Amino acid sequence: MDAFKPHLSGLGAYPYRKVDAAIKLDQNESPWDLPEDLKNRALERMRLAPWNRYPDMHAEGVRALLSRFLEWPAEGIVVAPGSNFLLLALAQAAKRVLDTSPSFAFYEGAARVTATPYRSVPLGPDFALPVDGLVREMDEGEAGVVFVATPHAPTGAAFPVPDVARVAARARERGWILAIDEAYCQFSGTDFRPLARENPNVVILRTFSKAFGLGGVRAGFLLAVPDVAGKLQAMLPPFDVPVHTAAIIETVLEFPARAAEVGARLAAERDRVIAALGGHPTWRPCPSRANFFLVRTPDAEAAWRSLLARGILVRRQDHLPGLAGCLRVSVGTPEENDAFLRAAFEATTD
Ligand SMILES: Cc1ncc(COP(=O)(O)O)c(C=O)c1O
């Protein structure tokens, strides 16, 4: 078979292995499902929508609500079945992709799938944004898209506005696009829309998968100037946000404060768990502004197994540069977090 482009032959699957466990703290999801009354409202909206007709071509109904909620022009909003599709479109459009190392795996994945030249710059000490390194890369060769997640995945670091602004300023000078991935912004209370309003080379990515509690629904969106949004929209297939997804998103956007409330509750839980882990004899939690945190252990494999033996699933990150011994723990319900803490302290006595 000789039909496919040669770069696809070396591609592997996204690095995720499904493991069953009583307490699931491995995918940075919200531990809370949508409340029953909201689910019923969404189901009713779904029931009333015609299923035989195609949905809006470009999620016009959802975009109009997002426009009001986020004070962003609807022509600058693109909605997709998960922000991963928007990452893919950005990587496909870009002449080059640049990001930090480590970072969210699909930035590199999207570059590889689309055969886009890819480079990464190591994070600085204490997981700082490597501004000088990113600027150096942008100064060389062709322009492209640079991805910066803040709060950052998988470290949880929230980068100072002046650091991100320096990257944005150089991106603008050199013709790059800076894609700021705010998947976790409700847990940090940070908001880079003001930077994007001042700078047409900045694109903001957000998702319904985290603080909105809709990981299973698959919806994310992007904010950009209309010219950039229009190009990215044109790259996505028409009618790509189905009628049921639109019904659910339109329902949750009737209560737009909910995501921030969930974000604040989980942020308080995160701070409680990190503080408690501070008393651990050998594990060292890293500060985080997201709904997850890294914990450095003497032996990631042994720590992961020991937690799993107690019914708790977390994610190993020790294969990533600079993260030797690290596990990534999502913040769960207070009960789940207590169970995690008990297991973590027991693990030392194994
Ligand atoms: C930084 C970051 N961006 C994007 C995504 C993917 O979001 P979505 O579920 O909208 O595809 C994730 C998922 O974990 C993430 O961590």
Ligand as a Chemical Component Dictionary entry (heavy atoms), coordinates in Angstrom:
data_LIG
# 
_chem_comp.id                   LIG 
_chem_comp.type                 NON-POLYMER 
_chem_comp.pdbx_formal_charge   0 
_chem_comp.three_letter_code    LIG 
# 
loop_
_chem_comp_atom.comp_id 
_chem_comp_atom.atom_id 
_chem_comp_atom.alt_atom_id 
_chem_comp_atom.type_symbol 
_chem_comp_atom.charge 
_chem_comp_atom.model_Cartn_x 
_chem_comp_atom.model_Cartn_y 
_chem_comp_atom.model_Cartn_z 
_chem_comp_atom.pdbx_ordinal 
LIG C1 C1 C 0 -3.354  22.103 27.805 1  
LIG C2 C2 C 0 -4.469  21.349 27.167 2  
LIG N1 N1 N 0 -5.000  21.807 26.031 3  
LIG C3 C3 C 0 -6.002  21.151 25.415 4  
LIG C4 C4 C 0 -6.514  19.978 25.920 5  
LIG C5 C5 C 0 -7.588  19.243 25.162 6  
LIG O1 O1 O 0 -8.797  19.814 25.306 7  
LIG P1 P1 P 0 -10.121 19.231 24.589 8  
LIG O2 O2 O 0 -10.709 18.231 25.527 9  
LIG O3 O3 O 0 -10.980 20.443 24.414 10 
LIG O4 O4 O 0 -9.723  18.631 23.274 11 
LIG C6 C6 C 0 -5.992  19.462 27.102 12 
LIG C7 C7 C 0 -6.536  18.205 27.650 13 
LIG O5 O5 O 0 -6.103  17.639 28.592 14 
LIG C8 C8 C 0 -4.942  20.157 27.734 15 
LIG O6 O6 O 0 -4.377  19.676 28.851 16 
# 
loop_
_chem_comp_bond.comp_id 
_chem_comp_bond.atom_id_1 
_chem_comp_bond.atom_id_2 
_chem_comp_bond.value_order 
_chem_comp_bond.pdbx_ordinal 
LIG C1 C2 SING 1  
LIG C2 N1 SING 2  
LIG C2 C8 DOUB 3  
LIG N1 C3 DOUB 4  
LIG C3 C4 SING 5  
LIG C4 C5 SING 6  
LIG C4 C6 DOUB 7  
LIG C5 O1 SING 8  
LIG O1 P1 SING 9  
LIG P1 O2 DOUB 10 
LIG P1 O3 SING 11 
LIG P1 O4 SING 12 
LIG C6 C7 SING 13 
LIG C6 C8 SING 14 
LIG C7 O5 DOUB 15 
LIG C8 O6 SING 16 
# 
